[in-house]
Amino acid sequence: MSSLGIIHTALAVIALASGIAIFTITKGSTRHRMIGYGYVVSMVGLNVTALMIYRLFNRFGPFHVLAVISLITLATGFVPAFTKRPKSGWLDQHYRGMLWSYVGLVAAAASEFLTRIPFFSRSGWTFAIAVLIASGVIISMGGMIIYAKKKAIIAEMLVRLQTQPNAK
C-alpha cells in the first residue's frame, strides 16, 4: 500500500471511530463539538486523499464522484452547526447532513471490506456487485435509522439548547 493509501486508511479509521463516539456522548456538549471537529477534519482529509487516488480507474471515476458527494453532505451538516444558521432550521440540517455523511462513510467501509474478500476480484462485475450490495444495504438501513430517530433526537437537543445557554 502506498503512503497515500496508508494516510487515507488511517483517516477512515479515525472518522469511523469519532463517528461512533459522537453517538455515545451528550449532544451539544463540549466533548461532542471537539470530537465532531475531529470527525470533520478526518473526513475532509479522507475525501481529499480519495480524490488523489487513481489506481482503480486510472482517471476520475465513480468513487471520486462519491468523494465529492461526501464533502457536500459533510458541509451540509457542519456549516449550519458552526454558523447556527438558519436560526430555525440549523439543527435539522446538522442532524441530516452529519448522519448522511456517516452513513456514506460506513457504506464505503463496508464496500471496501467486502471487495477485499478473496471471492471478489478487484475489477469487473463481482467488484461492482459487491460495492452495490454493501452500499445499498448500509444506505437503506442508515436511512431508516436517520428518519426513525430524527424527531426524538431533535426534540432532545432543542430542550438542551433552551436549558443550557452555553450549548447554543
DSSP file (Angstrom, degrees, kcal/mol; ACC not computed):
  #  RESIDUE AA STRUCTURE BP1 BP2  ACC     N-H-->O    O-->H-N    N-H-->O    O-->H-N    TCO  KAPPA ALPHA  PHI   PSI    X-CA   Y-CA   Z-CA
    1    1 A M              0   0    0      0, 0.0     5,-0.0     0, 0.0     2,-0.0   0.000 360.0 360.0 360.0 138.4    0.0    0.0    0.0
    2    2 A S     >  -     0   0    0      1,-0.1     4,-2.2     4,-0.0     5,-0.1  -0.234 360.0-106.6 -74.1 166.9    1.3    3.5   -0.9
    3    3 A S  H  > S+     0   0    0      1,-0.2     4,-2.4     2,-0.2     5,-0.2   0.860 123.7  54.4 -63.6 -34.3    1.8    6.2    1.7
    4    4 A L  H  > S+     0   0    0      2,-0.2     4,-2.6     1,-0.2    -1,-0.2   0.913 108.2  49.2 -63.3 -42.0   -1.3    7.9    0.3
    5    5 A G  H  > S+     0   0    0      2,-0.2     4,-2.5     1,-0.2    -2,-0.2   0.874 110.2  50.6 -64.0 -38.3   -3.3    4.7    0.8
    6    6 A I  H  X S+     0   0    0     -4,-2.2     4,-2.7     2,-0.2    -2,-0.2   0.926 112.2  46.4 -65.8 -45.1   -2.0    4.5    4.4
    7    7 A I  H  X S+     0   0    0     -4,-2.4     4,-2.6     2,-0.2     5,-0.2   0.930 112.9  50.4 -61.7 -45.3   -3.0    8.1    5.1
    8    8 A H  H  X S+     0   0    0     -4,-2.6     4,-1.9     1,-0.2    -2,-0.2   0.920 113.1  45.6 -58.4 -46.6   -6.4    7.5    3.5
    9    9 A T  H  X S+     0   0    0     -4,-2.5     4,-2.3     2,-0.2    -2,-0.2   0.909 111.8  51.3 -65.8 -43.2   -7.0    4.4    5.6
   10   10 A A  H  X S+     0   0    0     -4,-2.7     4,-2.4     1,-0.2    -2,-0.2   0.915 110.6  48.8 -61.1 -42.9   -5.8    6.0    8.8
   11   11 A L  H  X S+     0   0    0     -4,-2.6     4,-2.5     1,-0.2    -1,-0.2   0.870 109.4  53.3 -65.0 -36.1   -8.2    8.9    8.2
   12   12 A A  H  X S+     0   0    0     -4,-1.9     4,-2.7    -5,-0.2    -2,-0.2   0.918 109.4  48.0 -63.5 -43.5  -11.0    6.5    7.5
   13   13 A V  H  X S+     0   0    0     -4,-2.3     4,-2.6     2,-0.2     5,-0.2   0.915 112.5  48.9 -64.1 -43.4  -10.4    4.7   10.8
   14   14 A I  H  X S+     0   0    0     -4,-2.4     4,-2.8     2,-0.2     5,-0.2   0.921 112.9  47.7 -62.0 -44.1  -10.3    8.0   12.7
   15   15 A A  H  X S+     0   0    0     -4,-2.5     4,-2.3     2,-0.2    -2,-0.2   0.916 112.7  48.4 -64.6 -43.9  -13.5    9.1   11.1
   16   16 A L  H  X S+     0   0    0     -4,-2.7     4,-2.0     2,-0.2    -2,-0.2   0.932 115.2  45.2 -61.4 -45.2  -15.3    5.8   11.8
   17   17 A A  H  X S+     0   0    0     -4,-2.6     4,-2.4     2,-0.2    -2,-0.2   0.918 114.2  46.9 -67.2 -44.2  -14.2    5.9   15.4
   18   18 A S  H  X S+     0   0    0     -4,-2.8     4,-2.0    -5,-0.2    -1,-0.2   0.867 110.3  54.4 -68.5 -33.1  -15.0    9.5   16.0
   19   19 A G  H  X S+     0   0    0     -4,-2.3     4,-1.1    -5,-0.2    -1,-0.2   0.918 109.8  46.4 -62.8 -43.5  -18.4    9.0   14.4
   20   20 A I  H >X S+     0   0    0     -4,-2.0     4,-0.7     1,-0.2     3,-0.5   0.914 110.2  54.4 -63.8 -42.2  -19.2    6.1   16.7
   21   21 A A  H >X S+     0   0    0     -4,-2.4     3,-1.3     1,-0.2     4,-0.6   0.889 101.2  59.0 -59.5 -40.0  -18.0    8.2   19.7
   22   22 A I  H >< S+     0   0    0     -4,-2.0     3,-0.9     1,-0.3    -1,-0.2   0.867 100.8  56.4 -57.4 -37.2  -20.4   11.0   18.8
   23   23 A F  H << S+     0   0    0     -4,-1.1    -1,-0.3    -3,-0.5    -2,-0.2   0.726 107.0  49.5 -68.4 -20.0  -23.3    8.6   19.1
   24   24 A T  H << S+     0   0    0     -3,-1.3     2,-0.2    -4,-0.7    -1,-0.2   0.462 101.3  71.0-100.9  -1.7  -22.4    7.7   22.7
   25   25 A I  S << S-     0   0    0     -3,-0.9     2,-0.2    -4,-0.6     0, 0.0  -0.704  94.2 -78.9-116.5 167.0  -22.0   11.2   24.2
   26   26 A T    >   -     0   0    0     -2,-0.2     3,-1.4     1,-0.1     6,-0.4  -0.429  50.7-120.7 -64.8 124.9  -24.2   14.1   25.1
   27   27 A K  T 3  S+     0   0    0      1,-0.2     3,-0.1    -2,-0.2    -1,-0.1  -0.428  93.9  19.6 -68.2 138.8  -25.2   16.1   22.1
   28   28 A G  T 3  S+     0   0    0      1,-0.3    -1,-0.2    -2,-0.1    -2,-0.1   0.347  93.7 129.6  85.7  -6.2  -24.2   19.7   22.1
   29   29 A S  S <> S-     0   0    0     -3,-1.4     4,-2.2     1,-0.1    -1,-0.3  -0.267  75.3-107.8 -75.4 166.4  -21.6   19.2   24.8
   30   30 A T  H  > S+     0   0    0      1,-0.2     4,-2.7     2,-0.2     5,-0.2   0.903 123.5  52.8 -58.9 -41.4  -18.0   20.5   24.5
   31   31 A R  H  > S+     0   0    0      1,-0.2     4,-2.8     2,-0.2     5,-0.3   0.906 106.6  53.0 -61.2 -41.6  -16.9   16.9   24.0
   32   32 A H  H  > S+     0   0    0     -6,-0.4     4,-2.4     1,-0.2    -1,-0.2   0.929 111.6  45.7 -58.5 -46.8  -19.4   16.5   21.2
   33   33 A R  H  X S+     0   0    0     -4,-2.2     4,-2.5     2,-0.2    -2,-0.2   0.917 113.4  48.5 -65.5 -43.1  -18.1   19.6   19.5
   34   34 A M  H  X S+     0   0    0     -4,-2.7     4,-1.9     2,-0.2    -2,-0.2   0.937 115.6  42.7 -65.0 -46.3  -14.4   18.5   19.9
   35   35 A I  H  X S+     0   0    0     -4,-2.8     4,-2.4     1,-0.2    -1,-0.2   0.885 112.8  55.8 -66.1 -36.6  -15.0   15.0   18.6
   36   36 A G  H  X S+     0   0    0     -4,-2.4     4,-2.7    -5,-0.3    -2,-0.2   0.900 105.4  50.5 -61.2 -41.6  -17.2   16.5   15.9
   37   37 A Y  H  X S+     0   0    0     -4,-2.5     4,-2.8     2,-0.2     5,-0.2   0.906 109.7  51.5 -62.2 -40.4  -14.3   18.7   14.7
   38   38 A G  H  X S+     0   0    0     -4,-1.9     4,-2.5     2,-0.2    -2,-0.2   0.903 109.9  49.7 -61.3 -40.6  -12.1   15.7   14.7
   39   39 A Y  H  X S+     0   0    0     -4,-2.4     4,-2.6     2,-0.2    -2,-0.2   0.942 112.0  47.5 -62.1 -47.9  -14.6   13.9   12.5
   40   40 A V  H  X S+     0   0    0     -4,-2.7     4,-2.6     2,-0.2    -2,-0.2   0.926 113.3  47.1 -61.8 -46.3  -14.9   16.8   10.1
   41   41 A V  H  X S+     0   0    0     -4,-2.8     4,-2.5     1,-0.2    -1,-0.2   0.924 114.1  47.4 -63.1 -43.9  -11.1   17.2    9.8
   42   42 A S  H  X S+     0   0    0     -4,-2.5     4,-2.7    -5,-0.2    -1,-0.2   0.886 112.5  49.8 -66.4 -36.7  -10.6   13.5    9.2
   43   43 A M  H  X S+     0   0    0     -4,-2.6     4,-2.6     2,-0.2     5,-0.2   0.896 110.1  49.8 -68.5 -39.6  -13.5   13.3    6.7
   44   44 A V  H  X S+     0   0    0     -4,-2.6     4,-2.6    -5,-0.2     5,-0.2   0.955 114.9  44.6 -62.0 -47.8  -12.1   16.3    4.7
   45   45 A G  H  X S+     0   0    0     -4,-2.5     4,-2.5     1,-0.2     5,-0.2   0.905 112.4  52.5 -61.2 -41.9   -8.6   14.6    4.7
   46   46 A L  H  X S+     0   0    0     -4,-2.7     4,-2.1     1,-0.2    -1,-0.2   0.922 113.4  42.9 -59.6 -46.5  -10.2   11.3    3.8
   47   47 A N  H  X S+     0   0    0     -4,-2.6     4,-2.0     2,-0.2    -2,-0.2   0.863 111.8  53.3 -72.8 -35.4  -12.0   12.7    0.8
   48   48 A V  H  < S+     0   0    0     -4,-2.6     4,-0.5    -5,-0.2    -2,-0.2   0.931 112.1  45.5 -63.2 -44.1   -9.1   14.8   -0.4
   49   49 A T  H >< S+     0   0    0     -4,-2.5     3,-1.2     1,-0.2     4,-0.5   0.887 109.3  56.3 -66.5 -35.9   -6.9   11.7   -0.4
   50   50 A A  H >< S+     0   0    0     -4,-2.1     3,-1.2     1,-0.3    -1,-0.2   0.892 103.4  54.4 -60.3 -38.1   -9.7    9.8   -2.1
   51   51 A L  T 3< S+     0   0    0     -4,-2.0    -1,-0.3     1,-0.2    -2,-0.2   0.635 106.6  53.1 -70.6 -12.2   -9.7   12.4   -4.9
   52   52 A M  T <  S+     0   0    0     -3,-1.2     2,-0.6    -4,-0.5    -1,-0.2   0.466  88.1  93.0 -99.3  -3.8   -5.9   11.8   -5.3
   53   53 A I    <   +     0   0    0     -3,-1.2     6,-0.1    -4,-0.5     3,-0.0  -0.818  36.1 157.3 -97.6 122.5   -6.2    8.0   -5.8
   54   54 A Y     >  +     0   0    0     -2,-0.6     4,-2.4     4,-0.1     5,-0.2   0.217  38.0 109.4-125.4  11.6   -6.5    6.9   -9.4
   55   55 A R  T  4 S+     0   0    0      1,-0.2    -1,-0.1     2,-0.2    -2,-0.0   0.839  77.2  50.4 -63.4 -35.2   -5.3    3.3   -9.2
   56   56 A L  T  4 S+     0   0    0      1,-0.1    -1,-0.2     3,-0.1    -2,-0.1   0.929 131.5   9.2 -73.8 -45.6   -8.7    1.6   -9.8
   57   57 A F  T  4 S-     0   0    0      2,-0.3    -2,-0.2     4,-0.0    -1,-0.1   0.516  86.4-131.7-113.9  -8.1   -9.8    3.5  -13.0
   58   58 A N  S  < S+     0   0    0     -4,-2.4     2,-0.3     1,-0.2    -3,-0.1   0.661  86.2  46.9  60.9  17.7   -6.7    5.5  -14.0
   59   59 A R  S    S-     0   0    0     -5,-0.2    -2,-0.3    -6,-0.1     2,-0.2  -0.947 113.4 -51.5-165.5 176.3   -8.9    8.6  -14.3
   60   60 A F  S    S+     0   0    0     -2,-0.3    -6,-0.1    -3,-0.1    -9,-0.0  -0.464  73.2 169.5 -60.6 124.1  -11.7   10.4  -12.4
   61   61 A G    >>  -     0   0    0     -2,-0.2     4,-1.6     0, 0.0     3,-0.8  -0.581  48.9 -72.4-131.6-169.6  -14.2    7.7  -11.7
   62   62 A P  H 3> S+     0   0    0      0, 0.0     4,-2.0     0, 0.0     5,-0.1   0.801 124.7  56.1 -61.4 -30.8  -17.3    6.9   -9.7
   63   63 A F  H 3> S+     0   0    0      2,-0.2     4,-1.6     1,-0.2     5,-0.1   0.796 104.4  53.8 -74.0 -25.9  -15.5    6.8   -6.4
   64   64 A H  H <> S+     0   0    0     -3,-0.8     4,-2.0     2,-0.2    -1,-0.2   0.889 107.2  51.4 -69.7 -39.6  -14.3   10.4   -7.0
   65   65 A V  H  X S+     0   0    0     -4,-1.6     4,-2.4     1,-0.2    -2,-0.2   0.920 109.4  50.4 -60.6 -43.4  -17.9   11.4   -7.6
   66   66 A L  H  X S+     0   0    0     -4,-2.0     4,-2.4     1,-0.2    -1,-0.2   0.845 106.5  55.0 -65.5 -33.0  -18.8    9.8   -4.3
   67   67 A A  H  X S+     0   0    0     -4,-1.6     4,-2.1     2,-0.2    -1,-0.2   0.902 108.7  48.2 -64.9 -40.5  -16.0   11.7   -2.5
   68   68 A V  H  X S+     0   0    0     -4,-2.0     4,-1.9     2,-0.2    -2,-0.2   0.921 111.8  49.4 -64.6 -43.7  -17.4   15.0   -3.8
   69   69 A I  H  X S+     0   0    0     -4,-2.4     4,-2.6     1,-0.2     5,-0.2   0.900 109.0  53.7 -61.4 -40.3  -20.9   13.9   -2.6
   70   70 A S  H  X S+     0   0    0     -4,-2.4     4,-2.4     1,-0.2    -1,-0.2   0.911 107.4  50.1 -60.8 -43.1  -19.4   13.0    0.8
   71   71 A L  H  X S+     0   0    0     -4,-2.1     4,-2.3     2,-0.2    -1,-0.2   0.872 110.4  51.2 -62.9 -36.4  -17.8   16.5    1.0
   72   72 A I  H  X S+     0   0    0     -4,-1.9     4,-2.5     2,-0.2    -2,-0.2   0.934 111.2  46.0 -67.5 -46.2  -21.2   18.1    0.2
   73   73 A T  H  X S+     0   0    0     -4,-2.6     4,-1.1     1,-0.2    28,-0.3   0.896 112.5  52.1 -64.8 -37.3  -23.0   16.1    2.9
   74   74 A L  H  X S+     0   0    0     -4,-2.4     4,-2.8    -5,-0.2     3,-0.5   0.932 111.3  46.7 -61.4 -46.1  -20.3   16.9    5.4
   75   75 A A  H  X S+     0   0    0     -4,-2.3     4,-2.0     1,-0.2    -2,-0.2   0.885 108.3  55.2 -64.5 -39.2  -20.6   20.6    4.6
   76   76 A T  H  < S+     0   0    0     -4,-2.5    21,-0.4     1,-0.2    -1,-0.2   0.741 116.0  39.6 -68.7 -20.1  -24.4   20.5    4.8
   77   77 A G  H  X S+     0   0    0     -4,-1.1     4,-0.7    -3,-0.5    -2,-0.2   0.819 121.3  40.0 -92.0 -37.1  -24.0   19.0    8.3
   78   78 A F  H  X S+     0   0    0     -4,-2.8     4,-2.6    -5,-0.2     5,-0.2   0.941 107.6  56.2 -80.9 -48.5  -21.1   21.1    9.6
   79   79 A V  H  X S+     0   0    0     -4,-2.0     4,-2.6     1,-0.2     5,-0.3   0.896 106.2  49.6 -57.8 -47.1  -21.8   24.6    8.3
   80   80 A P  H  >>S+     0   0    0      0, 0.0     4,-1.9     0, 0.0     5,-0.7   0.901 114.6  45.5 -60.4 -38.4  -25.3   25.0    9.9
   81   81 A A  H  <5S+     0   0    0     -4,-0.7    -2,-0.2    -3,-0.2    -3,-0.1   0.892 114.7  47.9 -70.3 -37.9  -24.0   23.9   13.3
   82   82 A F  H  <5S+     0   0    0     -4,-2.6    -1,-0.2     1,-0.2    -3,-0.2   0.887 124.9  29.7 -69.2 -39.8  -20.9   26.1   13.1
   83   83 A T  H  <5S-     0   0    0     -4,-2.6    -2,-0.2    -5,-0.2    -1,-0.2   0.616  95.7-134.2 -94.9 -15.3  -22.8   29.2   12.0
   84   84 A K  T  <5 +     0   0    0     -4,-1.9    -3,-0.2    -5,-0.3     6,-0.2   0.858  50.9 173.1  57.3  37.2  -26.1   28.4   13.7
   85   85 A R      < +     0   0    0     -5,-0.7    -1,-0.3    -6,-0.3    -2,-0.2  -0.970  48.7  37.9-127.4 143.9  -27.9   29.4   10.5
   86   86 A P  S >> S-     0   0    0      0, 0.0     4,-1.9     0, 0.0     3,-0.9   0.613  84.3-141.9 -67.9 149.8  -30.6   29.3    9.5
   87   87 A K  T 34 S+     0   0    0      1,-0.3     4,-0.2     2,-0.2    -2,-0.1   0.856  95.9  35.3 -50.9 -44.2  -31.8   30.2   13.0
   88   88 A S  T 34 S+     0   0    0      1,-0.2    -1,-0.3     2,-0.1     4,-0.1   0.584 128.5  31.1 -92.2  -9.2  -34.9   28.0   12.9
   89   89 A G  T <> S+     0   0    0     -3,-0.9     4,-2.1     2,-0.1     5,-0.2   0.392  80.5 102.0-131.1   5.9  -33.5   25.0   10.9
   90   90 A W  H  X S+     0   0    0     -4,-1.9     4,-2.8     1,-0.2     5,-0.2   0.880  83.3  53.7 -63.1 -37.7  -29.8   24.6   11.6
   91   91 A L  H  > S+     0   0    0      1,-0.2     4,-2.7     2,-0.2    -1,-0.2   0.914 109.3  47.6 -65.6 -42.2  -30.2   21.7   14.0
   92   92 A D  H  > S+     0   0    0      2,-0.2     4,-2.5     1,-0.2     5,-0.2   0.913 113.9  47.6 -63.2 -43.1  -32.3   19.7   11.5
   93   93 A Q  H  X S+     0   0    0     -4,-2.1     4,-2.7     2,-0.2     5,-0.3   0.898 112.1  50.0 -65.7 -39.8  -29.8   20.4    8.7
   94   94 A H  H  X S+     0   0    0     -4,-2.8     4,-2.6    -5,-0.2     5,-0.4   0.944 111.5  49.1 -61.4 -48.4  -26.9   19.5   11.0
   95   95 A Y  H  X S+     0   0    0     -4,-2.7     4,-2.1     1,-0.2     5,-0.3   0.951 116.6  40.5 -56.4 -54.0  -28.6   16.2   12.0
   96   96 A R  H  X S+     0   0    0     -4,-2.5     4,-2.5     1,-0.2     5,-0.3   0.930 117.1  47.5 -65.2 -46.2  -29.3   15.1    8.5
   97   97 A G  H  X S+     0   0    0     -4,-2.7     4,-2.0   -21,-0.4   -20,-0.3   0.928 115.2  43.6 -63.3 -46.6  -26.0   16.2    6.9
   98   98 A M  H  X S+     0   0    0     -4,-2.6     4,-2.3    -5,-0.3    -1,-0.2   0.909 115.4  47.9 -68.7 -41.0  -23.8   14.7    9.6
   99   99 A L  H  X S+     0   0    0     -4,-2.1     4,-2.7    -5,-0.4    -2,-0.2   0.911 112.7  47.7 -68.4 -40.0  -25.7   11.4    9.7
  100  100 A W  H  X S+     0   0    0     -4,-2.5     4,-2.3    -5,-0.3    -1,-0.2   0.864 110.1  54.7 -67.0 -32.6  -25.8   11.0    5.9
  101  101 A S  H  X S+     0   0    0     -4,-2.0     4,-1.9   -28,-0.3    -2,-0.2   0.932 111.2  44.2 -61.2 -45.2  -22.1   11.8    5.9
  102  102 A Y  H  X S+     0   0    0     -4,-2.3     4,-2.7     2,-0.2     5,-0.2   0.896 110.6  53.8 -69.1 -39.7  -21.5    9.0    8.4
  103  103 A V  H  X S+     0   0    0     -4,-2.7     4,-2.6     1,-0.2    -1,-0.2   0.923 109.2  49.7 -59.8 -43.0  -23.8    6.6    6.5
  104  104 A G  H  X S+     0   0    0     -4,-2.3     4,-2.3     2,-0.2    -1,-0.2   0.897 110.3  50.6 -61.3 -40.4  -21.8    7.2    3.4
  105  105 A L  H  X S+     0   0    0     -4,-1.9     4,-2.5     2,-0.2    -2,-0.2   0.926 112.0  46.2 -62.9 -45.8  -18.6    6.6    5.3
  106  106 A V  H  X S+     0   0    0     -4,-2.7     4,-2.8     2,-0.2    -2,-0.2   0.892 111.4  52.4 -65.8 -39.1  -19.9    3.3    6.7
  107  107 A A  H  X S+     0   0    0     -4,-2.6     4,-2.3    -5,-0.2    -1,-0.2   0.909 110.8  47.8 -62.3 -41.6  -21.2    2.3    3.2
  108  108 A A  H  X S+     0   0    0     -4,-2.3     4,-2.6     2,-0.2    -2,-0.2   0.914 112.6  48.8 -64.8 -42.3  -17.7    3.0    1.7
  109  109 A A  H  X S+     0   0    0     -4,-2.5     4,-2.7     2,-0.2    -2,-0.2   0.916 111.7  48.8 -64.2 -42.7  -16.1    1.0    4.5
  110  110 A A  H  X S+     0   0    0     -4,-2.8     4,-2.8     2,-0.2    -1,-0.2   0.904 112.2  49.2 -63.5 -40.8  -18.4   -2.0    4.0
  111  111 A S  H  X S+     0   0    0     -4,-2.3     4,-2.4     2,-0.2    -2,-0.2   0.929 111.6  48.6 -62.8 -45.8  -17.8   -1.9    0.3
  112  112 A E  H  X S+     0   0    0     -4,-2.6     4,-0.6     2,-0.2    -2,-0.2   0.925 113.8  47.0 -60.3 -45.5  -14.0   -1.8    0.8
  113  113 A F  H >< S+     0   0    0     -4,-2.7     3,-1.1     1,-0.2     4,-0.4   0.942 112.5  48.6 -62.0 -48.5  -14.2   -4.7    3.2
  114  114 A L  H >< S+     0   0    0     -4,-2.8     3,-1.2     1,-0.3     6,-0.3   0.871 108.5  53.1 -63.4 -37.6  -16.5   -6.8    1.0
  115  115 A T  H 3< S+     0   0    0     -4,-2.4    -1,-0.3     1,-0.2    -2,-0.2   0.625 100.2  63.8 -74.9  -9.9  -14.3   -6.3   -2.1
  116  116 A R  T << S+     0   0    0     -3,-1.1    -1,-0.2    -4,-0.6    -2,-0.2   0.572  75.3 106.7 -86.4 -10.3  -11.3   -7.5   -0.1
  117  117 A I  S X  S-     0   0    0     -3,-1.2     3,-1.9    -4,-0.4    -3,-0.0  -0.538  81.5-124.6 -67.7 131.3  -12.8  -10.9    0.3
  118  118 A P  T 3  S+     0   0    0      0, 0.0    -1,-0.1     0, 0.0    -3,-0.0   0.754 105.1  68.1 -53.8 -28.0  -10.8  -13.2   -2.0
  119  119 A F  T 3  S+     0   0    0      2,-0.0     2,-0.4     7,-0.0    -4,-0.1   0.868  92.7  68.7 -59.0 -36.5  -14.0  -14.4   -3.8
  120  120 A F  S <  S-     0   0    0     -3,-1.9     2,-0.1    -6,-0.3     5,-0.0  -0.705  80.9-138.1 -90.1 130.9  -14.4  -10.9   -5.3
  121  121 A S        -     0   0    0     -2,-0.4    -4,-0.1     2,-0.2    -2,-0.0  -0.435  22.5-116.0 -78.3 162.0  -12.0   -9.8   -7.9
  122  122 A R  S    S+     0   0    0     -2,-0.1     2,-0.3    -6,-0.1    -1,-0.1   0.355  96.6  30.5 -82.1   6.8  -10.7   -6.2   -7.7
  123  123 A S  S    S+     0   0    0      0, 0.0     4,-0.4     0, 0.0     3,-0.3  -0.977  94.4  35.5-153.5 165.4  -12.3   -5.4  -11.0
  124  124 A G  S  > S-     0   0    0     -2,-0.3     4,-2.1     1,-0.2     5,-0.2  -0.385 103.0 -32.7  89.8-165.6  -15.3   -6.4  -13.1
  125  125 A W  H  > S+     0   0    0      1,-0.2     4,-3.0     2,-0.2     5,-0.2   0.853 130.4  55.6 -66.0 -38.9  -18.8   -7.5  -12.2
  126  126 A T  H  > S+     0   0    0     -3,-0.3     4,-2.3     1,-0.2    -1,-0.2   0.899 109.7  48.6 -64.4 -36.9  -18.1   -9.2   -8.9
  127  127 A F  H  > S+     0   0    0     -4,-0.4     4,-2.4     2,-0.2    -2,-0.2   0.948 113.6  46.2 -63.0 -49.4  -16.4   -6.0   -7.7
  128  128 A A  H  X S+     0   0    0     -4,-2.1     4,-2.6     1,-0.2    -2,-0.2   0.904 113.2  49.1 -61.7 -42.9  -19.4   -3.8   -8.8
  129  129 A I  H  X S+     0   0    0     -4,-3.0     4,-2.7     2,-0.2     5,-0.2   0.911 110.5  50.7 -64.6 -42.2  -21.9   -6.2   -7.3
  130  130 A A  H  X S+     0   0    0     -4,-2.3     4,-2.5    -5,-0.2     5,-0.3   0.923 112.8  46.2 -60.9 -44.5  -20.1   -6.3   -4.0
  131  131 A V  H  X S+     0   0    0     -4,-2.4     4,-2.6     1,-0.2     5,-0.3   0.926 114.3  47.5 -64.6 -45.4  -20.0   -2.5   -3.9
  132  132 A L  H  X S+     0   0    0     -4,-2.6     4,-2.5    -5,-0.2    -2,-0.2   0.898 114.2  46.4 -65.2 -40.9  -23.6   -2.1   -4.8
  133  133 A I  H  X S+     0   0    0     -4,-2.7     4,-2.5     2,-0.2     5,-0.3   0.961 115.8  44.2 -66.2 -51.2  -24.8   -4.7   -2.3
  134  134 A A  H  X S+     0   0    0     -4,-2.5     4,-2.2    -5,-0.2     5,-0.2   0.940 118.6  43.7 -59.9 -47.8  -22.8   -3.4    0.6
  135  135 A S  H  X S+     0   0    0     -4,-2.6     4,-2.9    -5,-0.3     5,-0.3   0.923 113.3  51.2 -65.0 -44.4  -23.7    0.3   -0.2
  136  136 A G  H  X S+     0   0    0     -4,-2.5     4,-2.2    -5,-0.3     5,-0.2   0.910 112.2  45.6 -60.7 -43.9  -27.3   -0.5   -0.8
  137  137 A V  H  X S+     0   0    0     -4,-2.5     4,-2.5    -5,-0.2     5,-0.2   0.948 116.6  44.4 -65.3 -48.7  -27.8   -2.4    2.5
  138  138 A I  H  X S+     0   0    0     -4,-2.2     4,-3.0    -5,-0.3     5,-0.2   0.921 114.9  47.8 -64.2 -45.1  -25.9    0.2    4.6
  139  139 A I  H  X S+     0   0    0     -4,-2.9     4,-2.5    -5,-0.2    -1,-0.2   0.898 113.1  48.8 -65.3 -40.2  -27.7    3.2    2.9
  140  140 A S  H  X S+     0   0    0     -4,-2.2     4,-2.0    -5,-0.3    -2,-0.2   0.944 115.6  43.0 -63.6 -47.9  -31.1    1.6    3.3
  141  141 A M  H  X S+     0   0    0     -4,-2.5     4,-2.2    -5,-0.2    -2,-0.2   0.921 114.6  51.0 -64.3 -43.4  -30.5    0.8    7.0
  142  142 A G  H  X S+     0   0    0     -4,-3.0     4,-2.9    -5,-0.2    -2,-0.2   0.916 108.8  50.8 -61.2 -44.2  -29.0    4.1    7.6
  143  143 A G  H  X S+     0   0    0     -4,-2.5     4,-2.2     1,-0.2     5,-0.2   0.903 109.5  50.4 -60.4 -42.3  -31.9    6.0    6.1
  144  144 A M  H  X S+     0   0    0     -4,-2.0     4,-2.1     1,-0.2    -1,-0.2   0.915 113.6  45.3 -62.6 -42.6  -34.4    4.1    8.2
  145  145 A I  H  X S+     0   0    0     -4,-2.2     4,-2.3     2,-0.2     5,-0.2   0.925 110.8  53.5 -67.4 -44.7  -32.5    4.8   11.4
  146  146 A I  H  X S+     0   0    0     -4,-2.9     4,-1.0     1,-0.2    -2,-0.2   0.935 116.0  38.4 -56.0 -48.6  -32.0    8.5   10.5
  147  147 A Y  H  < S+     0   0    0     -4,-2.2     4,-0.5     1,-0.2    -1,-0.2   0.809 114.5  53.7 -77.5 -28.8  -35.7    9.1    9.9
  148  148 A A  H  < S+     0   0    0     -4,-2.1     4,-0.3    -5,-0.2    -1,-0.2   0.868 118.2  35.0 -70.4 -36.0  -36.9    6.8   12.8
  149  149 A K  H  X S+     0   0    0     -4,-2.3     4,-2.4    -5,-0.2     5,-0.3   0.568  92.8  93.7 -94.4 -11.0  -34.7    8.7   15.4
  150  150 A K  H  X S+     0   0    0     -4,-1.0     4,-2.8    -5,-0.2     5,-0.3   0.899  84.0  46.4 -55.3 -53.3  -35.0   12.2   14.0
  151  151 A K  H  > S+     0   0    0     -4,-0.5     4,-2.5     1,-0.2    -1,-0.2   0.920 115.5  45.7 -58.7 -46.6  -37.9   13.5   16.0
  152  152 A A  H  > S+     0   0    0     -4,-0.3     4,-2.3     2,-0.2    -1,-0.2   0.918 116.0  44.5 -65.4 -44.2  -36.7   12.2   19.3
  153  153 A I  H  X S+     0   0    0     -4,-2.4     4,-2.3     2,-0.2    -2,-0.2   0.921 115.0  47.5 -69.5 -43.1  -33.1   13.4   18.9
  154  154 A I  H  X S+     0   0    0     -4,-2.8     4,-2.5    -5,-0.3    -2,-0.2   0.921 113.0  49.4 -63.9 -43.3  -34.0   16.9   17.6
  155  155 A A  H  X S+     0   0    0     -4,-2.5     4,-2.0    -5,-0.3    -2,-0.2   0.919 111.1  49.7 -61.6 -43.6  -36.6   17.3   20.4
  156  156 A E  H  X S+     0   0    0     -4,-2.3     4,-2.2     1,-0.2    -1,-0.2   0.911 112.2  47.9 -61.0 -43.1  -34.0   16.3   23.0
  157  157 A M  H  X S+     0   0    0     -4,-2.3     4,-2.9     2,-0.2    -2,-0.2   0.889 108.1  53.9 -67.0 -39.4  -31.5   18.8   21.5
  158  158 A L  H  X S+     0   0    0     -4,-2.5     4,-1.7     2,-0.2    -1,-0.2   0.907 109.9  48.1 -62.9 -41.0  -33.9   21.6   21.4
  159  159 A V  H  X S+     0   0    0     -4,-2.0     4,-1.7     2,-0.2    -1,-0.2   0.933 112.6  48.9 -61.9 -46.0  -34.7   21.1   25.1
  160  160 A R  H  X S+     0   0    0     -4,-2.2     4,-1.9     1,-0.2    -2,-0.2   0.905 109.8  51.4 -61.5 -42.4  -30.9   21.0   25.9
  161  161 A L  H  < S+     0   0    0     -4,-2.9    -1,-0.2     1,-0.2     7,-0.2   0.841 110.7  48.9 -65.2 -32.6  -30.3   24.2   23.9
  162  162 A Q  H  < S+     0   0    0     -4,-1.7    -1,-0.2    -5,-0.2    -2,-0.2   0.796 117.6  39.8 -76.8 -28.0  -33.0   26.0   25.8
  163  163 A T  H  < S+     0   0    0     -4,-1.7    -2,-0.2     1,-0.2    -1,-0.2   0.651 114.7  52.6 -96.3 -16.3  -31.8   25.0   29.2
  164  164 A Q    ><  -     0   0    0     -4,-1.9     3,-1.8    -5,-0.2     4,-0.5  -0.856  61.5-172.9-121.5  95.1  -28.0   25.3   28.5
  165  165 A P  G >  S+     0   0    0      0, 0.0     3,-1.1     0, 0.0    -1,-0.1   0.824  85.4  57.9 -58.9 -31.4  -27.2   28.7   27.2
  166  166 A N  G 3  S+     0   0    0      1,-0.2    -5,-0.1     2,-0.1    -2,-0.0   0.644  95.0  66.1 -75.0 -12.0  -23.5   27.7   26.5
  167  167 A A  G <         0   0    0     -3,-1.8    -1,-0.2     1,-0.2    -6,-0.1   0.637 360.0 360.0 -80.6 -13.8  -24.7   24.9   24.3
  168  168 A K    <         0   0    0     -3,-1.1    -1,-0.2    -4,-0.5    -2,-0.1   0.495 360.0 360.0 -74.3 360.0  -26.1   27.4   21.7
